[in-house]
Amino acid sequence: MVREEEGKQSTGEAEEIEMDLNASLLEIMVERTLILEELMTKTLPPEEALQKLQELGARAAALLAPKRRRHRAAGS
């Protein structure tokens, strides 16, 4: 009975972490779209757009890095 409760709690925590990760990645995708829109309408210089896109890429990589390590450790 205790293990069952621990399993439910663990699953709930994992789902919450995944939801937070997905929300953060969605936010990055929206920011990327806005940057590209500014670039296309020429309201943002290409150099600045590139810098912002690289920063977003680094943020996304940092968010995903722990998840990749967990999958490797699990043998996936």
PyMOL Python script that loads the backbone (N, CA, C, O; Angstrom):
from pymol import cmd

cmd.read_pdbstr("""\
ATOM      1  N   MET A   1       0.826  -1.189   0.000  1.00  0.00           N
ATOM      2  CA  MET A   1       0.000   0.000   0.000  1.00  0.00           C
ATOM      3  C   MET A   1       0.872   1.254   0.000  1.00  0.00           C
ATOM      4  O   MET A   1       0.589   2.208  -0.725  1.00  0.00           O
ATOM      5  N   VAL A   2       1.922   1.255   0.805  1.00  0.00           N
ATOM      6  CA  VAL A   2       2.818   2.404   0.874  1.00  0.00           C
ATOM      7  C   VAL A   2       3.559   2.565  -0.447  1.00  0.00           C
ATOM      8  O   VAL A   2       3.709   3.681  -0.942  1.00  0.00           O
ATOM      9  N   ARG A   3       4.023   1.456  -1.019  1.00  0.00           N
ATOM     10  CA  ARG A   3       4.736   1.515  -2.302  1.00  0.00           C
ATOM     11  C   ARG A   3       3.834   2.055  -3.407  1.00  0.00           C
ATOM     12  O   ARG A   3       4.276   2.806  -4.276  1.00  0.00           O
ATOM     13  N   GLU A   4       2.563   1.661  -3.358  1.00  0.00           N
ATOM     14  CA  GLU A   4       1.614   2.134  -4.356  1.00  0.00           C
ATOM     15  C   GLU A   4       1.472   3.653  -4.262  1.00  0.00           C
ATOM     16  O   GLU A   4       1.452   4.338  -5.284  1.00  0.00           O
ATOM     17  N   GLU A   5       1.374   4.174  -3.056  1.00  0.00           N
ATOM     18  CA  GLU A   5       1.274   5.621  -2.845  1.00  0.00           C
ATOM     19  C   GLU A   5       2.550   6.323  -3.294  1.00  0.00           C
ATOM     20  O   GLU A   5       2.494   7.388  -3.908  1.00  0.00           O
ATOM     21  N   GLU A   6       3.706   5.723  -2.985  1.00  0.00           N
ATOM     22  CA  GLU A   6       4.981   6.307  -3.408  1.00  0.00           C
ATOM     23  C   GLU A   6       5.066   6.340  -4.928  1.00  0.00           C
ATOM     24  O   GLU A   6       5.558   7.309  -5.505  1.00  0.00           O
ATOM     25  N   GLY A   7       4.591   5.294  -5.567  1.00  0.00           N
ATOM     26  CA  GLY A   7       4.594   5.234  -7.026  1.00  0.00           C
ATOM     27  C   GLY A   7       3.713   6.306  -7.635  1.00  0.00           C
ATOM     28  O   GLY A   7       4.087   6.933  -8.627  1.00  0.00           O
ATOM     29  N   LYS A   8       2.538   6.522  -7.045  1.00  0.00           N
ATOM     30  CA  LYS A   8       1.637   7.564  -7.532  1.00  0.00           C
ATOM     31  C   LYS A   8       2.266   8.939  -7.354  1.00  0.00           C
ATOM     32  O   LYS A   8       2.178   9.787  -8.242  1.00  0.00           O
ATOM     33  N   GLN A   9       2.901   9.161  -6.207  1.00  0.00           N
ATOM     34  CA  GLN A   9       3.537  10.445  -5.938  1.00  0.00           C
ATOM     35  C   GLN A   9       4.683  10.666  -6.923  1.00  0.00           C
ATOM     36  O   GLN A   9       4.840  11.756  -7.473  1.00  0.00           O
ATOM     37  N   SER A  10       5.479   9.621  -7.137  1.00  0.00           N
ATOM     38  CA  SER A  10       6.606   9.708  -8.062  1.00  0.00           C
ATOM     39  C   SER A  10       6.119  10.005  -9.479  1.00  0.00           C
ATOM     40  O   SER A  10       6.703  10.833 -10.178  1.00  0.00           O
ATOM     41  N   THR A  11       5.056   9.334  -9.899  1.00  0.00           N
ATOM     42  CA  THR A  11       4.492   9.557 -11.227  1.00  0.00           C
ATOM     43  C   THR A  11       3.953  10.973 -11.340  1.00  0.00           C
ATOM     44  O   THR A  11       4.142  11.632 -12.362  1.00  0.00           O
ATOM     45  N   GLY A  12       3.290  11.440 -10.305  1.00  0.00           N
ATOM     46  CA  GLY A  12       2.766  12.804 -10.306  1.00  0.00           C
ATOM     47  C   GLY A  12       3.865  13.838 -10.404  1.00  0.00           C
ATOM     48  O   GLY A  12       3.731  14.829 -11.121  1.00  0.00           O
ATOM     49  N   GLU A  13       4.948  13.612  -9.689  1.00  0.00           N
ATOM     50  CA  GLU A  13       6.089  14.535  -9.743  1.00  0.00           C
ATOM     51  C   GLU A  13       6.721  14.525 -11.126  1.00  0.00           C
ATOM     52  O   GLU A  13       7.085  15.577 -11.653  1.00  0.00           O
ATOM     53  N   ALA A  14       6.853  13.348 -11.712  1.00  0.00           N
ATOM     54  CA  ALA A  14       7.442  13.241 -13.051  1.00  0.00           C
ATOM     55  C   ALA A  14       6.563  13.958 -14.076  1.00  0.00           C
ATOM     56  O   ALA A  14       7.075  14.637 -14.966  1.00  0.00           O
ATOM     57  N   GLU A  15       5.255  13.809 -13.952  1.00  0.00           N
ATOM     58  CA  GLU A  15       4.340  14.481 -14.874  1.00  0.00           C
ATOM     59  C   GLU A  15       4.432  15.992 -14.721  1.00  0.00           C
ATOM     60  O   GLU A  15       4.383  16.722 -15.710  1.00  0.00           O
ATOM     61  N   GLU A  16       4.564  16.462 -13.489  1.00  0.00           N
ATOM     62  CA  GLU A  16       4.684  17.899 -13.240  1.00  0.00           C
ATOM     63  C   GLU A  16       5.982  18.445 -13.838  1.00  0.00           C
ATOM     64  O   GLU A  16       5.991  19.523 -14.433  1.00  0.00           O
ATOM     65  N   ILE A  17       7.065  17.704 -13.680  1.00  0.00           N
ATOM     66  CA  ILE A  17       8.351  18.112 -14.254  1.00  0.00           C
ATOM     67  C   ILE A  17       8.244  18.169 -15.776  1.00  0.00           C
ATOM     68  O   ILE A  17       8.730  19.110 -16.403  1.00  0.00           O
ATOM     69  N   GLU A  18       7.611  17.164 -16.361  1.00  0.00           N
ATOM     70  CA  GLU A  18       7.462  17.134 -17.814  1.00  0.00           C
ATOM     71  C   GLU A  18       6.598  18.293 -18.303  1.00  0.00           C
ATOM     72  O   GLU A  18       6.894  18.892 -19.337  1.00  0.00           O
ATOM     73  N   MET A  19       5.536  18.611 -17.571  1.00  0.00           N
ATOM     74  CA  MET A  19       4.685  19.740 -17.947  1.00  0.00           C
ATOM     75  C   MET A  19       5.461  21.052 -17.875  1.00  0.00           C
ATOM     76  O   MET A  19       5.325  21.899 -18.758  1.00  0.00           O
ATOM     77  N   ASP A  20       6.269  21.229 -16.837  1.00  0.00           N
ATOM     78  CA  ASP A  20       7.091  22.435 -16.713  1.00  0.00           C
ATOM     79  C   ASP A  20       8.087  22.537 -17.866  1.00  0.00           C
ATOM     80  O   ASP A  20       8.286  23.612 -18.432  1.00  0.00           O
ATOM     81  N   LEU A  21       8.704  21.424 -18.204  1.00  0.00           N
ATOM     82  CA  LEU A  21       9.659  21.394 -19.309  1.00  0.00           C
ATOM     83  C   LEU A  21       8.967  21.756 -20.616  1.00  0.00           C
ATOM     84  O   LEU A  21       9.478  22.565 -21.390  1.00  0.00           O
ATOM     85  N   ASN A  22       7.809  21.161 -20.860  1.00  0.00           N
ATOM     86  CA  ASN A  22       7.070  21.449 -22.088  1.00  0.00           C
ATOM     87  C   ASN A  22       6.659  22.915 -22.156  1.00  0.00           C
ATOM     88  O   ASN A  22       6.723  23.526 -23.223  1.00  0.00           O
ATOM     89  N   ALA A  23       6.236  23.486 -21.026  1.00  0.00           N
ATOM     90  CA  ALA A  23       5.852  24.898 -20.993  1.00  0.00           C
ATOM     91  C   ALA A  23       7.052  25.785 -21.306  1.00  0.00           C
ATOM     92  O   ALA A  23       6.931  26.765 -22.040  1.00  0.00           O
ATOM     93  N   SER A  24       8.192  25.444 -20.757  1.00  0.00           N
ATOM     94  CA  SER A  24       9.406  26.230 -21.015  1.00  0.00           C
ATOM     95  C   SER A  24       9.818  26.134 -22.482  1.00  0.00           C
ATOM     96  O   SER A  24      10.203  27.135 -23.086  1.00  0.00           O
ATOM     97  N   LEU A  25       9.739  24.947 -23.047  1.00  0.00           N
ATOM     98  CA  LEU A  25      10.097  24.774 -24.457  1.00  0.00           C
ATOM     99  C   LEU A  25       9.106  25.496 -25.367  1.00  0.00           C
ATOM    100  O   LEU A  25       9.498  26.056 -26.391  1.00  0.00           O
ATOM    101  N   LEU A  26       7.842  25.487 -25.002  1.00  0.00           N
ATOM    102  CA  LEU A  26       6.836  26.212 -25.783  1.00  0.00           C
ATOM    103  C   LEU A  26       7.116  27.710 -25.743  1.00  0.00           C
ATOM    104  O   LEU A  26       6.999  28.397 -26.757  1.00  0.00           O
ATOM    105  N   GLU A  27       7.483  28.207 -24.575  1.00  0.00           N
ATOM    106  CA  GLU A  27       7.831  29.622 -24.437  1.00  0.00           C
ATOM    107  C   GLU A  27       9.015  29.974 -25.344  1.00  0.00           C
ATOM    108  O   GLU A  27       9.014  31.024 -25.986  1.00  0.00           O
ATOM    109  N   ILE A  28      10.003  29.115 -25.396  1.00  0.00           N
ATOM    110  CA  ILE A  28      11.165  29.338 -26.263  1.00  0.00           C
ATOM    111  C   ILE A  28      10.737  29.346 -27.730  1.00  0.00           C
ATOM    112  O   ILE A  28      11.219  30.166 -28.512  1.00  0.00           O
ATOM    113  N   MET A  29       9.844  28.447 -28.104  1.00  0.00           N
ATOM    114  CA  MET A  29       9.376  28.396 -29.489  1.00  0.00           C
ATOM    115  C   MET A  29       8.623  29.672 -29.865  1.00  0.00           C
ATOM    116  O   MET A  29       8.767  30.177 -30.979  1.00  0.00           O
ATOM    117  N   VAL A  30       7.826  30.187 -28.942  1.00  0.00           N
ATOM    118  CA  VAL A  30       7.093  31.431 -29.197  1.00  0.00           C
ATOM    119  C   VAL A  30       8.078  32.586 -29.357  1.00  0.00           C
ATOM    120  O   VAL A  30       7.947  33.396 -30.275  1.00  0.00           O
ATOM    121  N   GLU A  31       9.056  32.659 -28.469  1.00  0.00           N
ATOM    122  CA  GLU A  31      10.074  33.709 -28.572  1.00  0.00           C
ATOM    123  C   GLU A  31      10.808  33.618 -29.905  1.00  0.00           C
ATOM    124  O   GLU A  31      11.072  34.637 -30.543  1.00  0.00           O
ATOM    125  N   ARG A  32      11.135  32.409 -30.324  1.00  0.00           N
ATOM    126  CA  ARG A  32      11.824  32.208 -31.601  1.00  0.00           C
ATOM    127  C   ARG A  32      10.972  32.721 -32.758  1.00  0.00           C
ATOM    128  O   ARG A  32      11.477  33.381 -33.666  1.00  0.00           O
ATOM    129  N   THR A  33       9.685  32.416 -32.719  1.00  0.00           N
ATOM    130  CA  THR A  33       8.782  32.874 -33.767  1.00  0.00           C
ATOM    131  C   THR A  33       8.723  34.394 -33.816  1.00  0.00           C
ATOM    132  O   THR A  33       8.724  34.984 -34.897  1.00  0.00           O
ATOM    133  N   LEU A  34       8.674  35.027 -32.649  1.00  0.00           N
ATOM    134  CA  LEU A  34       8.635  36.491 -32.605  1.00  0.00           C
ATOM    135  C   LEU A  34       9.927  37.101 -33.148  1.00  0.00           C
ATOM    136  O   LEU A  34       9.895  38.107 -33.857  1.00  0.00           O
ATOM    137  N   ILE A  35      11.047  36.495 -32.816  1.00  0.00           N
ATOM    138  CA  ILE A  35      12.339  36.981 -33.328  1.00  0.00           C
ATOM    139  C   ILE A  35      12.376  36.852 -34.851  1.00  0.00           C
ATOM    140  O   ILE A  35      12.796  37.778 -35.544  1.00  0.00           O
ATOM    141  N   LEU A  36      11.942  35.717 -35.365  1.00  0.00           N
ATOM    142  CA  LEU A  36      11.941  35.515 -36.816  1.00  0.00           C
ATOM    143  C   LEU A  36      10.994  36.492 -37.509  1.00  0.00           C
ATOM    144  O   LEU A  36      11.286  36.984 -38.600  1.00  0.00           O
ATOM    145  N   GLU A  37       9.870  36.767 -36.872  1.00  0.00           N
ATOM    146  CA  GLU A  37       8.927  37.737 -37.431  1.00  0.00           C
ATOM    147  C   GLU A  37       9.564  39.131 -37.493  1.00  0.00           C
ATOM    148  O   GLU A  37       9.437  39.833 -38.496  1.00  0.00           O
ATOM    149  N   GLU A  38      10.245  39.520 -36.419  1.00  0.00           N
ATOM    150  CA  GLU A  38      10.932  40.812 -36.404  1.00  0.00           C
ATOM    151  C   GLU A  38      12.022  40.852 -37.472  1.00  0.00           C
ATOM    152  O   GLU A  38      12.234  41.882 -38.111  1.00  0.00           O
ATOM    153  N   LEU A  39      12.692  39.759 -37.656  1.00  0.00           N
ATOM    154  CA  LEU A  39      13.745  39.686 -38.674  1.00  0.00           C
ATOM    155  C   LEU A  39      13.143  39.843 -40.075  1.00  0.00           C
ATOM    156  O   LEU A  39      13.679  40.573 -40.909  1.00  0.00           O
ATOM    157  N   MET A  40      12.043  39.163 -40.319  1.00  0.00           N
ATOM    158  CA  MET A  40      11.405  39.213 -41.638  1.00  0.00           C
ATOM    159  C   MET A  40      10.819  40.588 -41.943  1.00  0.00           C
ATOM    160  O   MET A  40      10.793  41.010 -43.100  1.00  0.00           O
ATOM    161  N   THR A  41      10.351  41.288 -40.913  1.00  0.00           N
ATOM    162  CA  THR A  41       9.780  42.624 -41.126  1.00  0.00           C
ATOM    163  C   THR A  41      10.848  43.703 -41.033  1.00  0.00           C
ATOM    164  O   THR A  41      10.554  44.897 -41.097  1.00  0.00           O
ATOM    165  N   LYS A  42      12.080  43.267 -40.882  1.00  0.00           N
ATOM    166  CA  LYS A  42      13.251  44.156 -40.833  1.00  0.00           C
ATOM    167  C   LYS A  42      13.210  45.138 -39.659  1.00  0.00           C
ATOM    168  O   LYS A  42      13.757  46.236 -39.752  1.00  0.00           O
ATOM    169  N   THR A  43      12.566  44.748 -38.559  1.00  0.00           N
ATOM    170  CA  THR A  43      12.581  45.581 -37.353  1.00  0.00           C
ATOM    171  C   THR A  43      13.680  45.136 -36.396  1.00  0.00           C
ATOM    172  O   THR A  43      13.899  45.756 -35.355  1.00  0.00           O
ATOM    173  N   LEU A  44      14.363  44.063 -36.757  1.00  0.00           N
ATOM    174  CA  LEU A  44      15.463  43.550 -35.941  1.00  0.00           C
ATOM    175  C   LEU A  44      16.646  43.265 -36.861  1.00  0.00           C
ATOM    176  O   LEU A  44      16.505  42.525 -37.835  1.00  0.00           O
ATOM    177  N   PRO A  45      17.803  43.837 -36.566  1.00  0.00           N
ATOM    178  CA  PRO A  45      18.982  43.580 -37.401  1.00  0.00           C
ATOM    179  C   PRO A  45      19.363  42.095 -37.364  1.00  0.00           C
ATOM    180  O   PRO A  45      19.198  41.437 -36.337  1.00  0.00           O
ATOM    181  N   PRO A  46      19.868  41.571 -38.481  1.00  0.00           N
ATOM    182  CA  PRO A  46      20.232  40.146 -38.542  1.00  0.00           C
ATOM    183  C   PRO A  46      21.202  39.710 -37.445  1.00  0.00           C
ATOM    184  O   PRO A  46      21.064  38.616 -36.898  1.00  0.00           O
ATOM    185  N   GLU A  47      22.173  40.548 -37.123  1.00  0.00           N
ATOM    186  CA  GLU A  47      23.154  40.181 -36.090  1.00  0.00           C
ATOM    187  C   GLU A  47      22.485  40.004 -34.728  1.00  0.00           C
ATOM    188  O   GLU A  47      22.797  39.080 -33.977  1.00  0.00           O
ATOM    189  N   GLU A  48      21.556  40.914 -34.432  1.00  0.00           N
ATOM    190  CA  GLU A  48      20.851  40.830 -33.150  1.00  0.00           C
ATOM    191  C   GLU A  48      19.924  39.612 -33.125  1.00  0.00           C
ATOM    192  O   GLU A  48      19.806  38.937 -32.102  1.00  0.00           O
ATOM    193  N   ALA A  49      19.272  39.337 -34.252  1.00  0.00           N
ATOM    194  CA  ALA A  49      18.401  38.164 -34.347  1.00  0.00           C
ATOM    195  C   ALA A  49      19.210  36.894 -34.132  1.00  0.00           C
ATOM    196  O   ALA A  49      18.787  35.993 -33.408  1.00  0.00           O
ATOM    197  N   LEU A  50      20.379  36.827 -34.768  1.00  0.00           N
ATOM    198  CA  LEU A  50      21.236  35.654 -34.614  1.00  0.00           C
ATOM    199  C   LEU A  50      21.636  35.457 -33.156  1.00  0.00           C
ATOM    200  O   LEU A  50      21.593  34.341 -32.639  1.00  0.00           O
ATOM    201  N   GLN A  51      22.022  36.536 -32.505  1.00  0.00           N
ATOM    202  CA  GLN A  51      22.422  36.449 -31.099  1.00  0.00           C
ATOM    203  C   GLN A  51      21.266  35.951 -30.232  1.00  0.00           C
ATOM    204  O   GLN A  51      21.452  35.084 -29.379  1.00  0.00           O
ATOM    205  N   LYS A  52      20.072  36.504 -30.453  1.00  0.00           N
ATOM    206  CA  LYS A  52      18.912  36.091 -29.658  1.00  0.00           C
ATOM    207  C   LYS A  52      18.555  34.626 -29.920  1.00  0.00           C
ATOM    208  O   LYS A  52      18.210  33.890 -28.996  1.00  0.00           O
ATOM    209  N   LEU A  53      18.640  34.215 -31.180  1.00  0.00           N
ATOM    210  CA  LEU A  53      18.332  32.821 -31.512  1.00  0.00           C
ATOM    211  C   LEU A  53      19.354  31.867 -30.896  1.00  0.00           C
ATOM    212  O   LEU A  53      18.996  30.778 -30.447  1.00  0.00           O
ATOM    213  N   GLN A  54      20.613  32.269 -30.874  1.00  0.00           N
ATOM    214  CA  GLN A  54      21.639  31.434 -30.240  1.00  0.00           C
ATOM    215  C   GLN A  54      21.389  31.321 -28.738  1.00  0.00           C
ATOM    216  O   GLN A  54      21.573  30.251 -28.156  1.00  0.00           O
ATOM    217  N   GLU A  55      20.972  32.417 -28.110  1.00  0.00           N
ATOM    218  CA  GLU A  55      20.655  32.385 -26.679  1.00  0.00           C
ATOM    219  C   GLU A  55      19.476  31.453 -26.406  1.00  0.00           C
ATOM    220  O   GLU A  55      19.482  30.699 -25.432  1.00  0.00           O
ATOM    221  N   LEU A  56      18.462  31.511 -27.278  1.00  0.00           N
ATOM    222  CA  LEU A  56      17.317  30.609 -27.114  1.00  0.00           C
ATOM    223  C   LEU A  56      17.746  29.153 -27.278  1.00  0.00           C
ATOM    224  O   LEU A  56      17.291  28.278 -26.542  1.00  0.00           O
ATOM    225  N   GLY A  57      18.623  28.901 -28.246  1.00  0.00           N
ATOM    226  CA  GLY A  57      19.136  27.543 -28.448  1.00  0.00           C
ATOM    227  C   GLY A  57      19.875  27.037 -27.225  1.00  0.00           C
ATOM    228  O   GLY A  57      19.737  25.875 -26.842  1.00  0.00           O
ATOM    229  N   ALA A  58      20.657  27.909 -26.615  1.00  0.00           N
ATOM    230  CA  ALA A  58      21.390  27.525 -25.406  1.00  0.00           C
ATOM    231  C   ALA A  58      20.430  27.236 -24.258  1.00  0.00           C
ATOM    232  O   ALA A  58      20.640  26.299 -23.488  1.00  0.00           O
ATOM    233  N   ARG A  59      19.375  28.044 -24.145  1.00  0.00           N
ATOM    234  CA  ARG A  59      18.372  27.793 -23.093  1.00  0.00           C
ATOM    235  C   ARG A  59      17.687  26.446 -23.305  1.00  0.00           C
ATOM    236  O   ARG A  59      17.497  25.679 -22.361  1.00  0.00           O
ATOM    237  N   ALA A  60      17.320  26.171 -24.554  1.00  0.00           N
ATOM    238  CA  ALA A  60      16.660  24.896 -24.858  1.00  0.00           C
ATOM    239  C   ALA A  60      17.592  23.724 -24.567  1.00  0.00           C
ATOM    240  O   ALA A  60      17.171  22.715 -24.000  1.00  0.00           O
ATOM    241  N   ALA A  61      18.843  23.858 -24.951  1.00  0.00           N
ATOM    242  CA  ALA A  61      19.815  22.786 -24.697  1.00  0.00           C
ATOM    243  C   ALA A  61      19.992  22.554 -23.202  1.00  0.00           C
ATOM    244  O   ALA A  61      20.100  21.413 -22.754  1.00  0.00           O
ATOM    245  N   ALA A  62      20.021  23.632 -22.439  1.00  0.00           N
ATOM    246  CA  ALA A  62      20.170  23.500 -20.987  1.00  0.00           C
ATOM    247  C   ALA A  62      18.954  22.818 -20.368  1.00  0.00           C
ATOM    248  O   ALA A  62      19.089  22.034 -19.428  1.00  0.00           O
ATOM    249  N   LEU A  63      17.779  23.112 -20.888  1.00  0.00           N
ATOM    250  CA  LEU A  63      16.570  22.469 -20.374  1.00  0.00           C
ATOM    251  C   LEU A  63      16.554  20.976 -20.683  1.00  0.00           C
ATOM    252  O   LEU A  63      16.124  20.169 -19.860  1.00  0.00           O
ATOM    253  N   LEU A  64      17.020  20.620 -21.861  1.00  0.00           N
ATOM    254  CA  LEU A  64      16.954  19.229 -22.300  1.00  0.00           C
ATOM    255  C   LEU A  64      18.116  18.378 -21.813  1.00  0.00           C
ATOM    256  O   LEU A  64      17.994  17.154 -21.762  1.00  0.00           O
ATOM    257  N   ALA A  65      19.223  18.981 -21.459  1.00  0.00           N
ATOM    258  CA  ALA A  65      20.412  18.227 -21.045  1.00  0.00           C
ATOM    259  C   ALA A  65      20.141  17.250 -19.904  1.00  0.00           C
ATOM    260  O   ALA A  65      20.530  16.087 -20.012  1.00  0.00           O
ATOM    261  N   PRO A  66      19.494  17.666 -18.817  1.00  0.00           N
ATOM    262  CA  PRO A  66      19.255  16.702 -17.731  1.00  0.00           C
ATOM    263  C   PRO A  66      18.389  15.527 -18.185  1.00  0.00           C
ATOM    264  O   PRO A  66      18.598  14.394 -17.753  1.00  0.00           O
ATOM    265  N   LYS A  67      17.417  15.801 -19.058  1.00  0.00           N
ATOM    266  CA  LYS A  67      16.547  14.736 -19.540  1.00  0.00           C
ATOM    267  C   LYS A  67      17.348  13.732 -20.367  1.00  0.00           C
ATOM    268  O   LYS A  67      17.143  12.525 -20.233  1.00  0.00           O
ATOM    269  N   ARG A  68      18.242  14.202 -21.205  1.00  0.00           N
ATOM    270  CA  ARG A  68      19.071  13.303 -22.017  1.00  0.00           C
ATOM    271  C   ARG A  68      19.930  12.416 -21.135  1.00  0.00           C
ATOM    272  O   ARG A  68      20.068  11.221 -21.400  1.00  0.00           O
ATOM    273  N   ARG A  69      20.508  12.990 -20.091  1.00  0.00           N
ATOM    274  CA  ARG A  69      21.356  12.200 -19.187  1.00  0.00           C
ATOM    275  C   ARG A  69      20.540  11.107 -18.501  1.00  0.00           C
ATOM    276  O   ARG A  69      21.019   9.985 -18.335  1.00  0.00           O
ATOM    277  N   ARG A  70      19.311  11.431 -18.101  1.00  0.00           N
ATOM    278  CA  ARG A  70      18.462  10.426 -17.445  1.00  0.00           C
ATOM    279  C   ARG A  70      18.179   9.272 -18.399  1.00  0.00           C
ATOM    280  O   ARG A  70      18.214   8.109 -17.998  1.00  0.00           O
ATOM    281  N   HIS A  71      17.897   9.594 -19.674  1.00  0.00           N
ATOM    282  CA  HIS A  71      17.605   8.540 -20.644  1.00  0.00           C
ATOM    283  C   HIS A  71      18.829   7.668 -20.892  1.00  0.00           C
ATOM    284  O   HIS A  71      18.709   6.449 -21.010  1.00  0.00           O
ATOM    285  N   ARG A  72      19.997   8.280 -20.972  1.00  0.00           N
ATOM    286  CA  ARG A  72      21.221   7.497 -21.173  1.00  0.00           C
ATOM    287  C   ARG A  72      21.477   6.591 -19.982  1.00  0.00           C
ATOM    288  O   ARG A  72      21.871   5.436 -20.142  1.00  0.00           O
ATOM    289  N   ALA A  73      21.252   7.119 -18.792  1.00  0.00           N
ATOM    290  CA  ALA A  73      21.483   6.337 -17.574  1.00  0.00           C
ATOM    291  C   ALA A  73      20.519   5.158 -17.506  1.00  0.00           C
ATOM    292  O   ALA A  73      20.855   4.097 -16.979  1.00  0.00           O
ATOM    293  N   ALA A  74      19.315   5.358 -18.047  1.00  0.00           N
ATOM    294  CA  ALA A  74      18.315   4.295 -18.027  1.00  0.00           C
ATOM    295  C   ALA A  74      18.545   3.291 -19.152  1.00  0.00           C
ATOM    296  O   ALA A  74      17.892   2.248 -19.206  1.00  0.00           O
ATOM    297  N   GLY A  75      19.475   3.610 -20.046  1.00  0.00           N
ATOM    298  CA  GLY A  75      19.779   2.683 -21.128  1.00  0.00           C
ATOM    299  C   GLY A  75      18.936   2.881 -22.356  1.00  0.00           C
ATOM    300  O   GLY A  75      18.916   2.017 -23.232  1.00  0.00           O
ATOM    301  N   SER A  76      18.223   4.016 -22.450  1.00  0.00           N
ATOM    302  CA  SER A  76      17.394   4.304 -23.627  1.00  0.00           C
ATOM    303  C   SER A  76      18.170   5.026 -24.675  1.00  0.00           C
ATOM    304  O   SER A  76      17.628   5.347 -25.732  1.00  0.00           O
TER     305      SER A  76
END
""", "prot")
cmd.dss("prot")
cmd.show_as("cartoon", "prot")
cmd.util.cbc("prot")
cmd.orient("prot")
